[in-house]
Amino acid sequence: MNKHLEPRAIAFCFGLAVAILSWTSLASYWSTHQLVRSFDSVIRAHQALEDVQYIQVLMESAESSARGYVITGLSARLDPYRYARFMVPYKLREVETLIADHPQMIKSLQRLGALLASHLAYLTHTVDLRRSQGYEVAASWISTEDDSSKRDAMEHLLGEIQQEERSQLQHRWIFTAEHSMKTKAVLLFATAITLGLLAWVFGLLRKENAERQQAQNATLRAEAFLQSIIERIPYMIMVKEATNLRLTMVNKAAEEWLGRSEKELLGSNEFDLKIHDQPLNAVQKDRHVLQDGKSVDIAEEPLRLAGKEERILHTQKIPMPDENGNPAFLLSISEDITQRKQAERMLELSRDSAIESARLKSEFIRNMSHEIRTPLAIVIGMNTLLLDTELSDEQRRFAATVQRAADGLSNLSKSVLDFSKIEAGTFALETQEVNVRQIVEGVITMLAEQAKAKGVGLAGLIYNEIPSVVLGDPVRFRQVLAQLLGNAVKFTARGEIIVRVTEAKQTDSQVWLHCRITDTGIGIPAETQKHLFEAFRQGDGSHTRRFGGTGLGLAISKRIVDLMGGDIGFESVAEQGSSFWCTIPFNKRHVHGPSVQVPSLPWSRARVLIVDENETQRQWVRQQLSTWAVASEAVASGQVALELLRREQKAGRTFPIVIVDMHMTDMDAIIFARALKNDAALSTTKVFVMSTSEEPLDPDTSASLGFAGCVSKPPKLEELYERLASVIEKVPNPQHAA
């Protein structure tokens, strides 16, 4: 009878427990919510009081700053005044938000805001008088138009607000203390109820555990019976649960083969037993068998265990469903066929012998490369001397042909030597300071003329988060970058090539640089892409005959990047261009001692307009100007630039400096400069020309058109900085500047 009524009693007690816990939870939540609100009000009061005090400090600093500027005339003395003009309205709004529930204090705060605005206007007028009319006028204004009455009223009102806020803070503390006591009482009651319920649940769990133990004993007896059946089978037998693929049964053969006891094996999985990539493959196979519900015969399956010889197994995997037909267990029966595979291992030894032969060939190639380079250096040197002598045009053409062929043979010899060093394992990396921007710009400059001769645009984007100097191997980094960019120039007949260097990730000690070179060249067919990084392989034999190459460049670049701990790859579509990239880790250079602050130039006094048809060039220049705090705009044509300059001039927002591309579709830099010169409102605009030539204009034309200078294209960071710095001090303040 008791057993029959026990479920009802349990259900009733459980419902009662839920009701009590729900009530205590709601009470605790309400009390805690009230306490949090009380603490929030106290925090707001403290914050409001601090903000009012901070406003008072800001106003005192602003007045001192303005008077200091009147006395000294130094613009640097105005920094506290400018900061106060920015922060005081912001702090007033913050205080108004914090005391929104006190209308009387809001009225006082509004009066205070009016006094503060009036006093700031007084200081602003004082500063303007000192800036425009000098010290005597400003000092006279201060002596005759003293703002002490408003200042006293402002300080008095600040004191009243602080006193009222302190009074409010005292009341809030009392309210918070009351709610704190209530919250403690509710939580104490809730704790007592919870402990009582836990004791009752513990009793139920003990009883349930006893019943579960009886069921487990029955299960163990059944498992022991099954275990006795399979103990003497000479094959390795394992049974896994379908849900988690953990072992639930093994035989003696499994214990011997795996080198572990039954206790260690039960509950383990493939990741606990096997090494290398075996666990993942085995789990995938088991999941596939369970999903299909069909037995699978695996003719060969390696078994590698730590400290043991490798075994070759012939395995059968059989899914075992439950009463509903769903997979419940997976039975695995394995036979050792290691001895059958001994003959195949002999073939592996033969393969190792072939690899050793290849190594010897690589060493021979390396030695031959050294032997070739010595006489080749003599040929190049003597031919260089020959080119410096007086030769006929035909003789000079012949000698230049010899020089190009010798240079090509020298590069081939270097590539073969690098490849042989990599193959022999003697290729070493150095650790030195690496100036990333200098190396990238140097490689771009080296190939700029070649790209220009083909009519291909070449631009580089080095993002600002890149460290200026890192630690690594600069020679190999330059070699990889030159190889990738050289290939882009070689296989691009039209369009543009863009080099982007960004930060992929960083740790406390390292930074990963991601270099991506995108071109609009011939692209790479899909069927040849998988062989692209293999040695002595080109994507297409016809391209090799047309463009030249040995097939070693990309293979060596990949090996170098791998040795540096990085990664290299590409994306390409035939006839649509390619994008080669490499991600290389560099060590950070830690500088000890105090950092040196470099004073910045007054860049904010100038706005710069960039005129270039190439979007990448515009993006690079704008990005760099933004890091120097220079406001800029960019347009794609000369006509649009002229319209923008005239429109901004009428609105009082001038562009004192213009950076314009030498060659544009609608008009070149000369026509653009003449249009500016003929417009009286724009005739004083400083014009910089971007050109791939060092002398885009003769001096007379440059002087007549008012060109301020010329920068190379793509522009170098230092060169652009120096050109702008040379004229920025001469640029007048724009009308909109404060």
PyMOL commands that set and color helices and strands:
alter all, ss='L'
color gray80, all
select helices_A, chain A and resi 2-72+75-98+103-133+135-144+148-230+252-258+262-265+270-273+278-292+338-387+393-424+436-453+474-490+526-531+541-547+553-563+603-605+615-627+638-650+669-678+699-705+717-728
alter helices_A, ss='H'
color red, helices_A
select strands_A, chain A and resi 236-241+247-250+296-303+311-321+327-336+432-435+457-462+469-472+496-506+510-519+567-573+577-588+607-611+631-635+657-661+686-691+707-712
alter strands_A, ss='S'
color yellow, strands_A
deselect
rebuild
show_as cartoon
